[in-house]
Amino acid sequence: MSSQERVRLSNDWRGYQKGEAIMVNKIVARALVEQGIGVYDNPKKPKKMKNIKGAPKDKMLKSAPVQK
């Protein structure tokens, strides 16, 4: 079974319009990119920044090392 690649077309190709993203197998994707008909389109989800809240001040003081 061949895996699929997502390609965004730079030109019209076989009934697909310019700018359209299509799913094709790796062989076709490579041929489209090499001929300049399309480019690989890898949509990446933006990473969410975790909102880290600091510990309450009294807990931070309790766990702080004691220096003499």
C-alpha positions as a Markdown table, in Angstrom:
| # | Residue | x | y | z |
|---|---|---|---|---|
| 1 | Met | 0.0 | 0.0 | 0.0 |
| 2 | Ser | 1.4 | 3.4 | -1.0 |
| 3 | Ser | 1.2 | 6.3 | 1.4 |
| 4 | Gln | -0.4 | 9.6 | 0.3 |
| 5 | Glu | 1.2 | 13.0 | 0.0 |
| 6 | Arg | -0.5 | 16.4 | 0.1 |
| 7 | Val | 0.5 | 18.6 | -2.9 |
| 8 | Arg | -0.5 | 22.2 | -3.5 |
| 9 | Leu | -0.8 | 22.9 | -7.3 |
| 10 | Ser | 1.1 | 25.8 | -8.9 |
| 11 | Asn | -0.7 | 25.2 | -12.2 |
| 12 | Asp | -3.9 | 23.6 | -13.4 |
| 13 | Trp | -3.5 | 19.8 | -13.7 |
| 14 | Arg | -6.0 | 17.1 | -14.8 |
| 15 | Gly | -9.1 | 19.0 | -13.8 |
| 16 | Tyr | -7.7 | 20.4 | -10.6 |
| 17 | Gln | -7.4 | 24.2 | -10.3 |
| 18 | Lys | -4.2 | 26.2 | -9.5 |
| 19 | Gly | -3.8 | 26.6 | -5.7 |
| 20 | Glu | -5.8 | 23.5 | -4.8 |
| 21 | Ala | -4.3 | 21.0 | -2.4 |
| 22 | Ile | -4.7 | 17.4 | -3.5 |
| 23 | Met | -3.8 | 14.0 | -2.1 |
| 24 | Val | -1.8 | 11.8 | -4.4 |
| 25 | Asn | 0.6 | 8.9 | -3.9 |
| 26 | Lys | 4.3 | 9.5 | -3.4 |
| 27 | Ile | 5.3 | 8.7 | -7.0 |
| 28 | Val | 2.8 | 11.2 | -8.4 |
| 29 | Ala | 3.7 | 13.8 | -5.8 |
| 30 | Arg | 7.4 | 13.6 | -6.6 |
| 31 | Ala | 6.7 | 13.9 | -10.3 |
| 32 | Leu | 4.5 | 17.0 | -9.8 |
| 33 | Val | 7.1 | 18.7 | -7.7 |
| 34 | Glu | 10.0 | 17.8 | -10.0 |
| 35 | Gln | 8.1 | 19.2 | -13.0 |
| 36 | Gly | 7.2 | 22.4 | -11.2 |
| 37 | Ile | 3.4 | 21.7 | -11.3 |
| 38 | Gly | 3.1 | 21.6 | -7.5 |
| 39 | Val | 4.8 | 21.9 | -4.1 |
| 40 | Tyr | 4.6 | 19.7 | -1.1 |
| 41 | Asp | 1.9 | 21.0 | 1.3 |
| 42 | Asn | 2.5 | 20.0 | 4.9 |
| 43 | Pro | -0.1 | 21.7 | 7.0 |
| 44 | Lys | 1.2 | 22.0 | 10.6 |
| 45 | Lys | -1.0 | 22.7 | 13.5 |
| 46 | Pro | 0.2 | 25.6 | 15.6 |
| 47 | Lys | 1.5 | 24.5 | 18.9 |
| 48 | Lys | -0.4 | 25.8 | 21.9 |
| 49 | Met | 1.6 | 27.5 | 24.5 |
| 50 | Lys | 0.8 | 26.1 | 27.9 |
| 51 | Asn | -0.2 | 28.8 | 30.5 |
| 52 | Ile | 1.9 | 27.7 | 33.5 |
| 53 | Lys | 0.8 | 29.3 | 36.7 |
| 54 | Gly | 3.4 | 29.6 | 39.4 |
| 55 | Ala | 2.9 | 28.0 | 42.8 |
| 56 | Pro | 1.4 | 30.2 | 45.5 |
| 57 | Lys | 4.1 | 32.1 | 47.3 |
| 58 | Asp | 3.6 | 30.3 | 50.6 |
| 59 | Lys | 4.1 | 26.9 | 49.0 |
| 60 | Met | 7.3 | 28.2 | 47.2 |
| 61 | Leu | 8.7 | 29.3 | 50.6 |
| 62 | Lys | 7.9 | 26.0 | 52.3 |
| 63 | Ser | 9.7 | 24.0 | 49.7 |
| 64 | Ala | 12.7 | 26.3 | 49.4 |
| 65 | Pro | 16.0 | 24.9 | 50.7 |
| 66 | Val | 17.1 | 26.3 | 54.1 |
| 67 | Gln | 20.4 | 28.1 | 53.9 |
| 68 | Lys | 22.4 | 28.7 | 57.1 |
